[in-house]
Amino acid sequence: MPNNEFGDFQTPIELARTLVNTLPRRQWTRVLEPTCGVGNFLSVVAHSHPGAERVGIEVQPEYAAAASAFGRVITASIFDFDLARDIEWTSERGPTLVVGNPPWVTNSQLSVLDSANRPARTNIKNARGIDAITGSSNFDIAEYIWIKLLTEFADRAVTIAMICKTQVARNILLHCSRHTLPVTGSSLRLIDAKKWFDAGVDACWFTVELGPGKIDYTAQTYPSVDSVHSTTRIGAVDGQLVANVDAYERSKQFDGVSPLMWRQGIKHDASAVMELAESNGPRTKLGSVVDIEQDYLFPLFKCTDVYRDKLQEVSRWMIVPQSHTGDDTAQLAEHAPKLWKYLIDNAAALDGRKSSIYRNRARFCIFGVGAYTFAPYKIAISGFHKIPQFRMVGPYDGKPAVFDDATYLLPFEDPAVCAVAYALLTSQETSDLIAALAFWDSKRPVTKKLLQRIDLAAIARATDPANLRDRSAATAAAHGLLFETASLTRAVDDARGRTL
Ligand SMILES: C[S@@+](CC[C@H](N)C(=O)[O-])C[C@H]1O[C@@H](n2cnc3c(N)ncnc32)[C@H](O)[C@@H]1O
């Protein structure tokens, strides 16, 4: 069982060997394994580069003793150690390799453990950026160690290759670009952390080359440790992190502000009460018929329905007791007595909602509701799924569809405008921009912020109007939307002029 305080996951030797094998073939004269544990990387390098001077640093003495079979091991905490000054190399300065696997733990996890094994707030002199990360309480210790290495070794030709979370690797790329560190190339290979460490994190083998040469803040990404071909390049472009640099180059002119406002679906935190099944009319999950005023019931689709295109028929209903979060619900007693009775009967669940957003609000209130909720036509996308799938949704028997809060949507009154927006959102330009901006290992890869950056007007202007009209008409026909050709022509013109 790993020791949490030390972020202790020793790298299996087989993995260390595979990882070292991916490094460029170079005659390293010096090899450092910071936080070396039992020295698995030192042992691999002892075989691959027997002539290199090998040094390890490790805080736990038993580990340091074990690792000293493969090199000189300094028993010390890396946090108190000046890597540029205190190592006392005996070899000539030459190509230097840093390899390893820094602790897998965040500063805030360490404070929960009441651990002293953490860096002091500003214990690195002239470490640009380190104060910024130690200023945030939840920084990753591995990120701190990366920045320490990059800062203290910025004066020499060095290859730093370490296992870390993919999020840490991305932060480091951005750090390097923001601080114009002399990085000439990097790569990122995804590691199956479940298999090798039984850890449920997105981890990678991240390699950064520091030294003289042309500066490059992009990293070739490989889907696995032993893949030969890189799939994409991630990197820092114009001061921001981009998931796919090539897709970004193709689509950056569409990275702007959406002329339409993206919305999130409805949040109520009470699915047992507010969501009803469809079975010859709305019923509770336990199967009892719910008899309430029709005006407050809407066809409900969840993000998974949106993703899987399970939108053909109504399988659930949502009770929408307000038109705006601020509406007074007490008037329902008079205007919708059956709904009011249902809400009162289920008051325990609704009044017991934990989130503070419900405090000091109308009783039984919901969030993510406004005029847009009741627009008849919508384009919806799931925020949870890894492949962006936009869906066009019209009304069901005259009732507009509503969505859960893991779904994002654009509302439309006019089906022609909806069809044009759909054609723009399913274009190559949009898919390039999303590929460039979405990090698929995040919990919610598609965010409202990302969608809001898609400048549909710029895409419309870059598209031949006749082609856009044809594509819009085809998608409208496929969805059974009816409107006049003239309104489509107008919608295309409006899209090009930002007045969509
Ligand atoms: C993820 S393990 C990796 C060990 C080794 N590099 C490997 O790949 O097998 C992290 C190691 O960092 C050591 N460690 C934790 N805090 C440290 C510190 N402040 N200074 C030096 N080593 C530390 C732990 O004892 C542990 O051996």
The ligand as an SDF file (V2000), in Angstrom:
LIG
                    3D

 27 29  0  0  0  0  0  0  0  0999 V2000
    5.9400    8.0780   -6.8500 C   0  0  0  0  0  0  0  0  0  0  0  0
    7.2590    7.5110   -5.8180 S   0  0  0  0  0  0  0  0  0  0  0  0
    8.4230    7.1770   -7.0700 C   0  0  0  0  0  0  0  0  0  0  0  0
    9.6910    6.5380   -6.6720 C   0  0  0  0  0  0  0  0  0  0  0  0
   10.6640    6.2790   -7.8100 C   0  0  0  0  0  0  0  0  0  0  0  0
   11.0430    7.5270   -8.4600 N   0  0  0  0  0  0  0  0  0  0  0  0
   10.1010    5.3360   -8.8170 C   0  0  0  0  0  0  0  0  0  0  0  0
    9.7460    5.8070   -9.9040 O   0  0  0  0  0  0  0  0  0  0  0  0
    9.9830    4.1470   -8.5510 O   0  0  0  0  0  0  0  0  0  0  0  0
    7.7130    9.0050   -5.0560 C   0  0  0  0  0  0  0  0  0  0  0  0
    8.9120    8.9340   -4.1560 C   0  0  0  0  0  0  0  0  0  0  0  0
    9.1750   10.2670   -3.6910 O   0  0  0  0  0  0  0  0  0  0  0  0
    9.6820   10.1940   -2.3870 C   0  0  0  0  0  0  0  0  0  0  0  0
    9.5140   11.5070   -1.7660 N   0  0  0  0  0  0  0  0  0  0  0  0
    8.3960   12.0460   -1.2590 C   0  0  0  0  0  0  0  0  0  0  0  0
    8.6180   13.2760   -0.7930 N   0  0  0  0  0  0  0  0  0  0  0  0
    9.9350   13.5380   -1.0270 C   0  0  0  0  0  0  0  0  0  0  0  0
   10.7690   14.6580   -0.7560 C   0  0  0  0  0  0  0  0  0  0  0  0
   10.3080   15.7350   -0.1400 N   0  0  0  0  0  0  0  0  0  0  0  0
   12.0580   14.6080   -1.1460 N   0  0  0  0  0  0  0  0  0  0  0  0
   12.5590   13.4960   -1.7400 C   0  0  0  0  0  0  0  0  0  0  0  0
   11.8100   12.3910   -2.0070 N   0  0  0  0  0  0  0  0  0  0  0  0
   10.5140   12.4140   -1.6540 C   0  0  0  0  0  0  0  0  0  0  0  0
    8.8560    9.0850   -1.7670 C   0  0  0  0  0  0  0  0  0  0  0  0
    9.4930    8.5580   -0.6260 O   0  0  0  0  0  0  0  0  0  0  0  0
    8.7510    8.0830   -2.9220 C   0  0  0  0  0  0  0  0  0  0  0  0
    9.7920    7.1660   -2.8840 O   0  0  0  0  0  0  0  0  0  0  0  0
  1  2  1  0
  2  3  1  0
  2 10  1  0
  3  4  1  0
  4  5  1  0
  5  6  1  0
  5  7  1  0
  7  8  2  0
  7  9  1  0
 10 11  1  0
 11 12  1  0
 11 26  1  0
 12 13  1  0
 13 14  1  0
 13 24  1  0
 14 15  1  0
 14 23  1  0
 15 16  2  0
 16 17  1  0
 17 18  1  0
 17 23  2  0
 18 19  1  0
 18 20  2  0
 20 21  1  0
 21 22  2  0
 22 23  1  0
 24 25  1  0
 24 26  1  0
 26 27  1  0
M  CHG  2   2   1   9  -1
M  END
$$$$
